[in-house]
Amino acid sequence: MRVLLLSPFAPHLDHDHAAVDTVVKLVPRLAAKTDLFVYSPQVTRAAEHQGYTLLPGATPSGRATDRLGAKPGWLRQAWPRQATRDVIGLIARLRPDVVHAEYLQTAEVVGRVPHTVLGLHDITTDVMAESVRAASGPARAYRLAELARTRRFERAAIRAAGAVVTLSPTDRDTVAADNPRVVLAPPGIDVPAEPWRPPVPDAPPRLVFCGAMWRRANALVAAHLVERVMPLVWLAHPAAELRIVGARPSPAVTALAGPRVTVTGTVPDLAAELRASHAALVPSVLGGGVLLKVLHAMALGLPVITSPAPAAAVGGPLYVGATADELAAHVDAVLTDPPGAAIRGAAGRAHVAARFRWDDTVAGYLDAYATAAGR
């Protein structure tokens, strides 16, 4: 089967966000099963790479006027109008059996050409609705307008797709209301050979929150943890440290650093940060479906404390809290019962190994390809 895959993020490059765990690892596996061509605005020249063909893409202009019109403003930050024109020309030349639009940023093509698969990493409308609720003033007005445009754009793409791939059962159920041709393909996770082991008994309590710290969603979580959750934790565990780990922390995140809060920026080895911690404290403020930061911590066997939305998307033996009080209570439970926390962490590792396998991920995409191609 010949497949033309569209992605805002080039699969042969390194990234400081979740794409390094999704398209970078997914695309070579799909190439082993298909005749695969990849078009991305981040590709500068045609090349063969790991069994697939890279096709150069049009780059966004960065002009403010690109934000005008009926389409969401964020769309042109990653996918210029010329990219859609390029893809239509490529389809005429390559004649693919399926056009695979990975991420909503590439979905402008869906509905304009036949046999399309739309890969959604979350339900963007739901995430943006939470973002509106967390905003105020002029920013809230802009986000409300973006929400309306995004809702129209996302729903139209879902309805027009020959098949839709989602990463979580919750997202699958949401999509199924508009398109019954939906396939669940949970992301594959590499489970490290060596599991997490509890820090030595006299080690000061250490909690870690990780993610791309230039993203607003992560900045909001970091502030929530420092301002609302950790003060409750410190009442019972005054020596506890929170480490905020991730690339390009915004000024708002950097300002959160203090005697018991460390903002690291990029680290050479995220797994080492997780291994040195007593628990991963990784709730979500804006929802967002499957959180890979949750899965990576679980894959190590580290106890994970999160919020209801990520927990529902991932499943497994997590500590789940919706409020600052509940999250702090779970931190206390981990720190006061290390053996129980270790047992729950080991069960989480087994859950990830059984439920988030790359073979199943690839099989889900191939099922979607067959559905969209009418096979």
FENPEGI-V503635 format. One record per residue. N is the residue number from 1. SS is DSSP state (A for helix, B for strand, O for the rest). BURIAL is b if it has 9 or more other C-alpha atoms within 8 Angstrom, else e. D_CENTER is the distance of its C-alpha to the mean C-alpha in Angstrom with 1 decimal. Layout:
N,SS,BURIAL,D_CENTER  N,SS,BURIAL,D_CENTER
This chain:
1,O,e,27.7  2,B,b,26.9  3,B,b,23.4  4,B,b,22.3  5,B,b,18.5  6,B,b,17.2  7,B,b,14.2  8,O,b,13.8  9,O,b,12.8  10,O,b,15.7  11,O,b,15.1  12,O,e,18.1  13,O,e,17.0  14,O,e,15.4  15,O,e,12.5  16,O,e,11.7  17,O,e,8.0  18,A,e,5.1  19,A,b,7.5  20,A,b,10.0  21,O,e,8.7  22,O,b,8.2  23,A,b,10.9  24,A,b,12.9  25,A,b,13.6  26,A,b,13.6  27,A,b,16.0  28,A,b,18.9  29,A,b,18.8  30,A,b,19.1  31,A,b,21.9  32,O,e,23.8  33,O,e,24.2  34,O,b,24.7  35,B,b,26.3  36,B,b,23.2  37,B,b,23.2  38,B,b,20.2  39,B,b,20.5  40,B,b,18.4  41,O,b,19.6  42,O,b,18.8  43,O,b,21.4  44,O,e,24.9  45,O,e,27.1  46,O,b,27.5  47,B,e,27.2  48,B,e,26.8  49,B,e,24.1  50,O,e,23.4  51,O,b,25.0  52,B,b,23.6  53,B,b,24.9  54,B,b,23.1  55,B,b,24.4  56,B,b,24.6  57,O,b,23.1  58,O,b,24.2  59,O,b,22.7  60,O,b,22.0  61,O,e,25.2  62,O,e,23.8  63,O,e,26.7  64,A,e,26.6  65,A,e,28.3  66,A,b,25.3  67,A,b,23.8  68,O,e,26.9  69,O,e,27.3  70,O,e,25.9  71,O,b,22.4  72,O,b,19.7  73,O,b,20.2  74,O,e,16.7  75,A,b,17.2  76,A,b,19.8  77,A,b,17.9  78,A,b,16.1  79,O,b,18.5  80,O,b,22.2  81,A,e,24.8  82,A,e,26.3  83,A,b,23.3  84,A,b,24.0  85,A,e,27.6  86,A,b,26.9  87,A,b,25.0  88,A,b,27.9  89,A,e,30.3  90,A,b,28.4  91,A,b,28.5  92,A,e,32.2  93,A,e,32.6  94,A,e,30.4  95,O,e,30.8  96,O,b,27.7  97,O,b,27.6  98,B,b,24.1  99,B,b,21.9  100,B,b,18.2  101,B,b,16.1  102,B,b,12.5  103,O,b,10.2  104,A,b,12.4  105,A,b,13.7  106,A,b,15.9  107,A,b,17.2  108,A,b,20.4  109,A,b,21.9  110,B,b,21.3  111,O,b,24.7  112,O,e,26.6  113,B,e,26.9  114,O,b,27.4  115,O,b,25.4  116,B,b,21.9  117,B,b,18.6  118,B,b,15.6  119,B,b,12.2  120,B,b,9.9  121,O,b,6.2  122,O,b,7.4  123,O,b,10.9  124,A,b,11.1  125,A,b,14.7  126,A,b,13.9  127,A,b,11.6  128,A,b,14.4  129,A,b,17.0  130,A,b,16.0  131,A,b,15.9  132,A,b,19.4  133,A,e,20.6  134,O,e,19.7  135,O,e,21.6  136,O,b,25.3  137,A,e,27.9  138,A,e,27.5  139,A,e,23.7  140,A,b,23.6  141,A,b,25.8  142,A,e,23.7  143,A,b,20.5  144,A,b,22.6  145,A,e,23.7  146,A,b,20.2  147,A,b,19.2  148,A,e,22.2  149,A,b,21.6  150,A,b,17.9  151,A,b,19.2  152,A,e,21.9  153,A,b,19.8  154,A,b,17.0  155,A,b,19.7  156,A,e,22.0  157,A,b,19.5  158,A,b,18.7  159,A,e,22.5  160,A,e,23.4  161,O,b,21.2  162,O,b,23.2  163,B,b,20.3  164,B,b,16.7  165,B,b,14.1  166,B,b,11.6  167,O,b,9.5  168,O,b,11.3  169,A,b,14.9  170,A,b,14.6  171,A,b,12.9  172,A,b,15.5  173,A,e,18.2  174,A,e,17.3  175,A,b,17.4  176,A,b,20.5  177,O,e,22.5  178,O,b,22.4  179,O,b,22.2  180,O,e,23.5  181,O,b,22.3  182,B,b,18.9  183,B,b,17.6  184,B,b,15.3  185,O,b,13.6  186,O,b,11.6  187,O,b,9.7  188,O,b,12.3  189,O,b,12.6  190,O,e,15.5  191,O,b,17.7  192,O,e,19.8  193,O,e,23.5  194,O,e,24.5  195,O,e,23.2  196,O,e,23.0  197,O,e,26.4  198,O,e,27.3  199,O,e,28.6  200,O,e,32.3  201,O,e,33.9  202,O,e,35.1  203,O,e,31.9  204,O,e,30.8  205,O,b,27.8  206,B,b,24.6  207,B,b,21.2  208,B,b,18.0  209,B,b,15.0  210,B,b,12.4  211,O,b,9.7  212,O,b,10.1  213,O,b,13.2  214,O,b,13.9  215,O,e,11.3  216,A,e,13.4  217,A,b,11.3  218,A,b,11.5  219,A,b,15.1  220,A,b,16.0  221,A,b,14.9  222,A,b,16.9  223,A,b,19.8  224,A,b,19.8  225,A,b,20.0  226,A,b,22.7  227,A,e,24.7  228,A,b,24.7  229,A,b,23.5  230,A,b,25.0  231,A,b,28.4  232,A,b,28.7  233,A,b,27.8  234,A,b,30.3  235,A,e,33.1  236,A,e,33.1  237,O,b,31.6  238,O,e,32.7  239,O,e,31.9  240,O,b,28.2  241,B,b,25.9  242,B,b,22.3  243,B,b,20.5  244,B,b,17.7  245,B,b,16.1  246,O,b,14.0  247,O,b,14.7  248,O,b,16.8  249,O,b,17.4  250,O,b,18.7  251,A,e,22.4  252,A,e,21.6  253,A,b,19.6  254,A,b,22.4  255,O,e,24.9  256,O,b,23.7  257,O,b,25.1  258,B,e,28.3  259,O,e,30.5  260,O,b,28.1  261,B,b,24.8  262,B,b,23.7  263,B,b,21.1  264,B,b,20.7  265,B,b,18.7  266,O,e,17.7  267,O,b,19.0  268,O,e,20.4  269,O,e,19.1  270,A,e,16.3  271,A,e,17.7  272,A,e,21.0  273,A,b,19.7  274,A,b,18.4  275,A,b,21.7  276,O,e,23.8  277,O,b,22.4  278,O,b,23.7  279,B,b,20.4  280,B,b,16.8  281,B,b,16.7  282,O,b,13.1  283,O,b,13.5  284,O,b,11.7  285,O,e,13.9  286,O,b,12.2  287,O,b,10.7  288,O,b,7.4  289,O,b,7.6  290,O,b,6.4  291,O,b,5.5  292,A,e,5.9  293,A,b,8.4  294,A,b,10.3  295,A,b,10.7  296,A,b,11.8  297,A,b,14.3  298,A,b,15.5  299,A,b,16.0  300,A,b,18.4  301,O,b,20.2  302,O,b,19.5  303,O,b,20.1  304,B,b,17.0  305,B,b,17.6  306,B,b,15.1  307,O,b,15.5  308,A,b,16.3  309,A,b,13.2  310,A,b,10.8  311,A,b,14.0  312,A,e,14.8  313,A,b,11.7  314,A,b,12.1  315,O,e,15.9  316,O,e,18.2  317,O,e,20.4  318,O,b,18.4  319,B,b,20.2  320,B,b,19.2  321,O,b,20.4  322,O,e,20.1  323,O,e,22.4  324,A,b,23.3  325,A,e,26.3  326,A,b,24.4  327,A,b,21.8  328,A,b,24.8  329,A,b,26.8  330,A,b,24.2  331,A,b,24.3  332,A,b,28.0  333,A,b,27.9  334,A,b,26.0  335,A,b,28.4  336,A,e,31.5  337,O,e,30.9  338,A,b,29.5  339,A,e,30.7  340,A,e,29.1  341,A,b,25.8  342,A,b,26.1  343,A,e,26.9  344,A,b,23.8  345,A,b,21.6  346,A,b,23.4  347,A,b,22.8  348,A,b,19.1  349,A,b,19.2  350,A,b,21.3  351,A,b,19.0  352,A,b,16.1  353,A,b,18.7  354,A,e,20.0  355,A,e,17.1  356,O,b,14.3  357,O,b,16.6  358,A,b,16.1  359,A,e,19.3  360,A,b,18.1  361,A,b,14.9  362,A,b,17.3  363,A,b,19.9  364,A,b,17.7  365,A,b,17.2  366,A,e,20.9  367,A,b,21.8  368,A,b,20.1  369,A,b,22.0  370,A,b,25.2  371,A,b,24.9  372,A,b,24.3  373,A,b,27.1  374,O,e,29.4  375,O,e,30.1
